[in-house]
Amino acid sequence: LQLVESGGGLVQPGGSLRLSCAASGDPMDYYAIGWFRQAPGKEREAGSCMSSSAKIIKNSDSVKGRFTISRDRGEKMLYLQMNNLKPETTAIYYCQGDTSTGYMSDYLSMTSGEYAIWGRGSQVTVSS
């Protein structure tokens, strides 16, 4: 499994941005996948994650109501629609995969360390 993020950039507070993650390798039914972020000087934290079954979605409190995770199983794409962006949202956003969950599982972790596959990240900067 390889993951490549795109779509980051500079956006004004209150604006929107959509991140994309292209996955290659096994079908998306075989791993949980999610968006994590790391701000300067801070630990990586979960944003939004989706189980391999796609039935379970979890969002951190800081993004609830503003971020929406979705996937296109056929195209092997993961998306993160981010609305009402705030300056504290500024971070590098990583697409991460947890291949230990297995096929069509409802298990879903929000712990970055359980996601062994990472992309290189995409910088999102929210500033006026």
FIKOLZA-1660 file (N, C-alpha, C; in steps of 0.1 Angstrom, whole numbers, plus 5000, padded with zeros to 4 digits):
% residues 128
   i   px   py   pz ch aa at
   1 5008 4988 5000  A  L  N
   1 5000 5000 5000  A  L CA
   1 5009 5012 5000  A  L  C
   2 5006 5021 4991  A  Q  N
   2 5012 5034 4991  A  Q CA
   2 5002 5045 4990  A  Q  C
   3 5005 5056 4997  A  L  N
   3 4995 5067 4998  A  L CA
   3 5002 5080 4994  A  L  C
   4 4995 5088 4985  A  V  N
   4 5000 5101 4981  A  V CA
   4 4990 5112 4982  A  V  C
   5 4993 5122 4991  A  E  N
   5 4983 5132 4993  A  E CA
   5 4985 5144 4983  A  E  C
   6 4974 5151 4981  A  S  N
   6 4975 5163 4973  A  S CA
   6 4963 5172 4977  A  S  C
   7 4964 5185 4973  A  G  N
   7 4953 5194 4975  A  G CA
   7 4955 5204 4986  A  G  C
   8 4967 5204 4993  A  G  N
   8 4969 5214 5003  A  G CA
   8 4972 5227 4998  A  G  C
   9 4973 5237 5006  A  G  N
   9 4977 5251 5002  A  G CA
   9 4974 5261 5012  A  G  C
  10 4973 5273 5008  A  L  N
  10 4971 5285 5016  A  L CA
  10 4956 5289 5015  A  L  C
  11 4949 5291 5026  A  V  N
  11 4935 5294 5025  A  V CA
  11 4932 5304 5036  A  V  C
  12 4923 5313 5034  A  Q  N
  12 4919 5323 5044  A  Q CA
  12 4910 5317 5055  A  Q  C
  13 4910 5322 5067  A  P  N
  13 4901 5317 5077  A  P CA
  13 4887 5318 5072  A  P  C
  14 4879 5307 5075  A  G  N
  14 4866 5306 5071  A  G CA
  14 4864 5299 5057  A  G  C
  15 4875 5297 5050  A  G  N
  15 4875 5291 5037  A  G CA
  15 4874 5276 5038  A  G  C
  16 4874 5270 5026  A  S  N
  16 4873 5256 5024  A  S CA
  16 4885 5250 5016  A  S  C
  17 4887 5238 5018  A  L  N
  17 4898 5231 5010  A  L CA
  17 4895 5216 5010  A  L  C
  18 4898 5209 4999  A  R  N
  18 4896 5195 4999  A  R CA
  18 4910 5188 4996  A  R  C
  19 4913 5179 5005  A  L  N
  19 4925 5171 5004  A  L CA
  19 4921 5158 4997  A  L  C
  20 4931 5153 4989  A  S  N
  20 4929 5140 4982  A  S CA
  20 4940 5131 4986  A  S  C
  21 4938 5118 4986  A  C  N
  21 4948 5108 4989  A  C CA
  21 4946 5097 4979  A  C  C
  22 4956 5095 4970  A  A  N
  22 4956 5084 4961  A  A CA
  22 4962 5071 4967  A  A  C
  23 4955 5060 4967  A  A  N
  23 4960 5048 4973  A  A CA
  23 4964 5038 4961  A  A  C
  24 4975 5031 4963  A  S  N
  24 4978 5021 4953  A  S CA
  24 4981 5008 4961  A  S  C
  25 4978 4997 4955  A  G  N
  25 4981 4984 4961  A  G CA
  25 4967 4977 4964  A  G  C
  26 4965 4972 4976  A  D  N
  26 4953 4964 4979  A  D CA
  26 4941 4973 4977  A  D  C
  27 4929 4966 4975  A  P  N
  27 4917 4974 4975  A  P CA
  27 4914 4980 4988  A  P  C
  28 4906 4991 4988  A  M  N
  28 4904 4998 5001  A  M CA
  28 4896 4990 5011  A  M  C
  29 4890 4979 5007  A  D  N
  29 4882 4971 5016  A  D CA
  29 4891 4964 5026  A  D  C
  30 4904 4965 5024  A  Y  N
  30 4914 4957 5032  A  Y CA
  30 4921 4965 5043  A  Y  C
  31 4918 4978 5044  A  Y  N
  31 4925 4986 5054  A  Y CA
  31 4917 4998 5059  A  Y  C
  32 4918 5001 5071  A  A  N
  32 4913 5014 5076  A  A CA
  32 4922 5025 5071  A  A  C
  33 4916 5036 5070  A  I  N
  33 4923 5048 5064  A  I CA
  33 4918 5061 5070  A  I  C
  34 4927 5070 5071  A  G  N
  34 4923 5082 5078  A  G CA
  34 4932 5094 5075  A  G  C
  35 4928 5105 5080  A  W  N
  35 4936 5118 5079  A  W CA
  35 4941 5122 5093  A  W  C
  36 4954 5124 5094  A  F  N
  36 4960 5128 5106  A  F CA
  36 4967 5141 5103  A  F  C
  37 4970 5149 5114  A  R  N
  37 4977 5161 5111  A  R CA
  37 4987 5164 5122  A  R  C
  38 4997 5171 5118  A  Q  N
  38 5007 5175 5128  A  Q CA
  38 5011 5189 5126  A  Q  C
  39 5009 5197 5136  A  A  N
  39 5012 5211 5136  A  A CA
  39 5026 5213 5142  A  A  C
  40 5033 5224 5138  A  P  N
  40 5047 5226 5143  A  P CA
  40 5048 5225 5158  A  P  C
  41 5057 5217 5163  A  G  N
  41 5059 5215 5177  A  G CA
  41 5049 5207 5185  A  G  C
  42 5040 5201 5177  A  K  N
  42 5030 5193 5184  A  K CA
  42 5030 5178 5179  A  K  C
  43 5024 5170 5186  A  E  N
  43 5023 5156 5182  A  E CA
  43 5013 5154 5171  A  E  C
  44 5014 5143 5164  A  R  N
  44 5005 5140 5153  A  R CA
  44 4991 5136 5160  A  R  C
  45 4981 5141 5154  A  E  N
  45 4968 5138 5160  A  E CA
  45 4958 5134 5149  A  E  C
  46 4948 5126 5153  A  A  N
  46 4938 5121 5143  A  A CA
  46 4928 5133 5140  A  A  C
  47 4924 5132 5127  A  G  N
  47 4914 5141 5123  A  G CA
  47 4901 5133 5120  A  G  C
  48 4901 5126 5109  A  S  N
  48 4889 5118 5105  A  S CA
  48 4894 5105 5100  A  S  C
  49 4887 5094 5104  A  C  N
  49 4892 5081 5100  A  C CA
  49 4879 5072 5096  A  C  C
  50 4882 5063 5087  A  M  N
  50 4872 5054 5082  A  M CA
  50 4876 5040 5082  A  M  C
  51 4867 5031 5086  A  S  N
  51 4871 5017 5087  A  S CA
  51 4871 5010 5073  A  S  C
  52 4877 4999 5072  A  S  N
  52 4878 4992 5059  A  S CA
  52 4865 4988 5054  A  S  C
  53 4855 4986 5063  A  S  N
  53 4841 4984 5058  A  S CA
  53 4834 4996 5053  A  S  C
  54 4840 5008 5057  A  A  N
  54 4834 5021 5054  A  A CA
  54 4822 5024 5062  A  A  C
  55 4818 5015 5071  A  K  N
  55 4806 5017 5079  A  K CA
  55 4809 5025 5091  A  K  C
  56 4821 5026 5096  A  I  N
  56 4825 5033 5108  A  I CA
  56 4833 5045 5104  A  I  C
  57 4829 5057 5108  A  I  N
  57 4837 5069 5106  A  I CA
  57 4838 5076 5120  A  I  C
  58 4850 5080 5123  A  K  N
  58 4852 5087 5136  A  K CA
  58 4859 5101 5132  A  K  C
  59 4855 5111 5139  A  N  N
  59 4861 5124 5138  A  N CA
  59 4865 5129 5152  A  N  C
  60 4876 5136 5152  A  S  N
  60 4881 5142 5165  A  S CA
  60 4871 5153 5168  A  S  C
  61 4871 5157 5181  A  D  N
  61 4862 5168 5185  A  D CA
  61 4865 5181 5178  A  D  C
  62 4878 5183 5175  A  S  N
  62 4882 5195 5169  A  S CA
  62 4878 5197 5154  A  S  C
  63 4874 5186 5148  A  V  N
  63 4869 5188 5134  A  V CA
  63 4855 5184 5131  A  V  C
  64 4848 5179 5142  A  K  N
  64 4834 5175 5140  A  K CA
  64 4826 5187 5135  A  K  C
  65 4818 5184 5125  A  G  N
  65 4809 5194 5119  A  G CA
  65 4815 5203 5109  A  G  C
  66 4828 5202 5108  A  R  N
  66 4836 5210 5098  A  R CA
  66 4843 5202 5087  A  R  C
  67 4848 5190 5091  A  F  N
  67 4855 5181 5081  A  F CA
  67 4846 5169 5078  A  F  C
  68 4847 5165 5065  A  T  N
  68 4840 5153 5061  A  T CA
  68 4850 5144 5053  A  T  C
  69 4851 5131 5058  A  I  N
  69 4859 5122 5051  A  I CA
  69 4850 5113 5042  A  I  C
  70 4856 5110 5030  A  S  N
  70 4849 5101 5021  A  S CA
  70 4859 5094 5012  A  S  C
  71 4854 5083 5006  A  R  N
  71 4863 5076 4997  A  R CA
  71 4856 5072 4985  A  R  C
  72 4864 5070 4974  A  D  N
  72 4859 5065 4961  A  D CA
  72 4866 5051 4960  A  D  C
  73 4859 5041 4963  A  R  N
  73 4865 5027 4964  A  R CA
  73 4870 5023 4950  A  R  C
  74 4863 5026 4940  A  G  N
  74 4867 5022 4926  A  G CA
  74 4880 5029 4922  A  G  C
  75 4881 5042 4925  A  E  N
  75 4892 5050 4921  A  E CA
  75 4904 5049 4931  A  E  C
  76 4901 5042 4943  A  K  N
  76 4911 5042 4954  A  K CA
  76 4915 5056 4958  A  K  C
  77 4905 5064 4960  A  M  N
  77 4908 5077 4965  A  M CA
  77 4901 5080 4978  A  M  C
  78 4908 5087 4987  A  L  N
  78 4903 5092 4999  A  L CA
  78 4903 5107 4999  A  L  C
  79 4892 5113 5004  A  Y  N
  79 4891 5127 5004  A  Y CA
  79 4888 5133 5018  A  Y  C
  80 4892 5145 5020  A  L  N
  80 4889 5152 5033  A  L CA
  80 4884 5166 5029  A  L  C
  81 4871 5168 5030  A  Q  N
  81 4865 5181 5027  A  Q CA
  81 4866 5189 5040  A  Q  C
  82 4873 5200 5040  A  M  N
  82 4875 5209 5052  A  M CA
  82 4868 5222 5050  A  M  C
  83 4858 5225 5058  A  N  N
  83 4851 5238 5057  A  N CA
  83 4853 5246 5070  A  N  C
  84 4850 5259 5069  A  N  N
  84 4852 5268 5080  A  N CA
  84 4865 5266 5087  A  N  C
  85 4875 5268 5078  A  L  N
  85 4889 5265 5083  A  L CA
  85 4893 5276 5093  A  L  C
  86 4901 5272 5103  A  K  N
  86 4906 5281 5113  A  K CA
  86 4921 5282 5113  A  K  C
  87 4927 5292 5118  A  P  N
  87 4942 5293 5118  A  P CA
  87 4948 5281 5126  A  P  C
  88 4942 5276 5136  A  E  N
  88 4947 5265 5143  A  E CA
  88 4946 5252 5136  A  E  C
  89 4940 5252 5124  A  T  N
  89 4940 5240 5116  A  T CA
  89 4953 5239 5108  A  T  C
  90 4961 5249 5108  A  T  N
  90 4974 5248 5100  A  T CA
  90 4982 5237 5105  A  T  C
  91 4986 5228 5096  A  A  N
  91 4994 5216 5099  A  A CA
  91 4998 5209 5086  A  A  C
  92 5006 5199 5088  A  I  N
  92 5008 5190 5077  A  I CA
  92 4998 5179 5078  A  I  C
  93 4991 5176 5068  A  Y  N
  93 4980 5165 5068  A  Y CA
  93 4985 5153 5062  A  Y  C
  94 4984 5142 5069  A  Y  N
  94 4989 5129 5064  A  Y CA
  94 4977 5119 5062  A  Y  C
  95 4978 5112 5051  A  C  N
  95 4969 5101 5048  A  C CA
  95 4976 5089 5053  A  C  C
  96 4969 5081 5062  A  Q  N
  96 4975 5070 5068  A  Q CA
  96 4966 5058 5067  A  Q  C
  97 4972 5046 5065  A  G  N
  97 4965 5034 5064  A  G CA
  97 4969 5024 5074  A  G  C
  98 4959 5017 5080  A  D  N
  98 4960 5006 5090  A  D CA
  98 4957 4993 5083  A  D  C
  99 4967 4986 5078  A  T  N
  99 4965 4973 5071  A  T CA
  99 4963 4962 5080  A  T  C
 100 4963 4964 5094  A  S  N
 100 4961 4952 5103  A  S CA
 100 4947 4949 5105  A  S  C
 101 4938 4958 5101  A  T  N
 101 4923 4956 5104  A  T CA
 101 4917 4944 5096  A  T  C
 102 4922 4942 5084  A  G  N
 102 4916 4931 5077  A  G CA
 102 4905 4935 5068  A  G  C
 103 4899 4926 5061  A  Y  N
 103 4889 4928 5051  A  Y CA
 103 4876 4932 5057  A  Y  C
 104 4870 4943 5052  A  M  N
 104 4857 4947 5056  A  M CA
 104 4854 4947 5071  A  M  C
 105 4864 4952 5078  A  S  N
 105 4863 4953 5093  A  S CA
 105 4856 4966 5098  A  S  C
 106 4849 4965 5109  A  D  N
 106 4844 4977 5115  A  D CA
 106 4853 4983 5126  A  D  C
 107 4865 4976 5128  A  Y  N
 107 4874 4981 5137  A  Y CA
 107 4880 4994 5132  A  Y  C
 108 4881 5004 5141  A  L  N
 108 4887 5017 5137  A  L CA
 108 4894 5023 5149  A  L  C
 109 4907 5026 5147  A  S  N
 109 4915 5032 5157  A  S CA
 109 4917 5047 5153  A  S  C
 110 4918 5055 5163  A  M  N
 110 4922 5069 5161  A  M CA
 110 4936 5072 5166  A  M  C
 111 4944 5062 5167  A  T  N
 111 4957 5063 5172  A  T CA
 111 4967 5062 5160  A  T  C
 112 4975 5073 5158  A  S  N
 112 4983 5073 5147  A  S CA
 112 4993 5062 5146  A  S  C
 113 4998 5057 5157  A  G  N
 113 5008 5046 5158  A  G CA
 113 5002 5033 5153  A  G  C
 114 4989 5032 5152  A  E  N
 114 4984 5019 5146  A  E CA
 114 4983 5019 5131  A  E  C
 115 4986 5031 5125  A  Y  N
 115 4985 5032 5111  A  Y CA
 115 5000 5032 5106  A  Y  C
 116 5003 5020 5100  A  A  N
 116 5017 5018 5097  A  A CA
 116 5021 5024 5083  A  A  C
 117 5012 5028 5075  A  I  N
 117 5015 5033 5062  A  I CA
 117 5011 5048 5061  A  I  C
 118 5021 5056 5058  A  W  N
 118 5019 5071 5057  A  W CA
 118 5022 5076 5043  A  W  C
 119 5016 5087 5039  A  G  N
 119 5020 5094 5028  A  G CA
 119 5031 5104 5032  A  G  C
 120 5035 5113 5023  A  R  N
 120 5045 5123 5026  A  R CA
 120 5039 5135 5033  A  R  C
 121 5026 5136 5031  A  G  N
 121 5019 5148 5038  A  G CA
 121 5016 5159 5028  A  G  C
 122 5007 5167 5032  A  S  N
 122 5003 5179 5024  A  S CA
 122 5001 5191 5034  A  S  C
 123 5008 5202 5031  A  Q  N
 123 5007 5213 5040  A  Q CA
 123 4994 5221 5038  A  Q  C
 124 4988 5224 5049  A  V  N
 124 4976 5232 5049  A  V CA
 124 4979 5244 5058  A  V  C
 125 4978 5256 5052  A  T  N
 125 4980 5268 5060  A  T CA
 125 4968 5277 5059  A  T  C
 126 4963 5280 5071  A  V  N
 126 4951 5289 5072  A  V CA
 126 4956 5302 5078  A  V  C
 127 4955 5312 5070  A  S  N
 127 4960 5325 5074  A  S CA
 127 4954 5336 5065  A  S  C
 128 4952 5348 5071  A  S  N
 128 4948 5359 5063  A  S CA
 128 4959 5368 5058  A  S  C
% end
